[in-house]
Amino acid sequence: MPAENSPAVGNLDNDDYPAYTMGRAADLLGTTPAFLRALGEARLITPLRSEGGHRRYSRYQLRIAGRARELVDQGTPVEAACRIIILEDQLEEALRLNEEMRQNLDGRGTDI
């Protein structure tokens, strides 16, 4: 089977595909594996495990870890940075739902 048809290659565009090892993820973020483990302990991100038990990270998880690193670099403790990111995510979801509801109401017209 040609490489471009393999399942792994097809998943490279998927933000949730666990394509990065801990070492590679740490290199990309300019941080340490210990930092990534701390984010896992704080339950901000939960890496998937390879068949051999190694942590694997997706691009989506790397974006979250990158945001955590920004906050930590500004002096925020890791635990607080994780809480801030969770709250930002909840706010974004609430705003999205609010906008969706507003559009649904606008679509009904003024006959309510």
N, C-alpha and C positions, 0 to 999 in steps of 0.2 A: 504494500500500500504506500503511495507517495506521501511524503511528510506533510504536504499541505492539506491532505485529507484526514490526517490523524485527529482524534478527538482533542488532544492537547492544543494543537495549532488552532483549531476552530474556536477554542475557548479564550484565546489571547485578547480578543476584543471585549470579553466579558469582565466588567469591573469587579465581579464577585469571585472570579476564578482565582484560587490560591496559587499564584504563579511564582511567588518570591520566597526564597529561604530566609531564615532569620538574619543570616549574615548579609545577604544581598539587600534585604529591607533596611537594615541598620545603615549600610553603606549609602543607599539612596537617600535616606533621611539625614545623614551626617550625624548619627547618634550611635549608641551602643546596643548590643543585644540585651543588656540589663535594663535599659530604658523600655524596650519593647516588652520584656517580661513584666516590668512594673505596670505597664498599661494593661496587660493581661490580668495581673493580680487585682487591679482596680476595676476590672470587668468593663473597661472601655472598649476593648477589642478582644475577640476570642479567636486566635488563629486556628485554622484547621490543622490536622496532623496528617503527615504522610504515612504510608504503610509502615515505614520504619520508625514512626513516632516523632519525627521532626516537625517543628512549627512551620507553617506555610501561610503567607499573607497575600491578600488580594490588593488590587489598586485602591479599592474603596477603603480598606483598612489602613493603607499607607497614607491616604489623604487625612483620615482621622488622626493618625499618629503624628502627621506633620503639623496639624493644628495644635495638638497637645505640645509638641516640641516648641512651637512659637510661644505658647503661653508660659511654658517652663523657662524658656530663654529670657522672658520678660520678668522672671522672678516669682511666678506663681508655683506653689507646691504641686507635685504631680496629682495628688488626690483632688485638690481644688480645680486643677486644669481639667481633669476628667469630668468632674461635676458640671463645670461651665459648659463643656462640649455637649454633654447630655442635655442640659437645659437649652442650649442653642438649638439642638436638633428638635427638641419638643416644641419650642417656639416656632421654628420653621414649619413643622408639620401642622401646628394649630393655625398658622397664617394661611397655609395652603388649603386646609379644610374650610376656613372662613371664606376665602375667595371662591372656592368651589360652591359653597352654599349661596353666596351672594349672586353668583352667575345663574344658579338654578332659580333663585327667586326672581331675578331680573327677566329670565326667560318666561316666567309665568305671566308677566304683565301686571297691570294694576287692578285686576278683578278679584283680589284676595279678600 
